[in-house]
Amino acid sequence: MIKRVIKIETTKEMVANDINELITGSDIDQVLLEENEYVVDVQVLNVNETIIALVKIGEK
């Protein structure tokens, strides 16, 4: 079940890195996952040359 969705604005070159940083908690500028959360799905959109990753978060 999806608990929440996190929106990450990024670049085409950095989208994978930004998602990895969210999962590992290695970027202090991003929202952190709680201990009981995990990434369920990622949808990447290109909106007017801006890359938006919608990361769906579930609860363990």
Order of alpha helices (4+ residues) and beta strands (2+ residues): beta-alpha-beta-beta
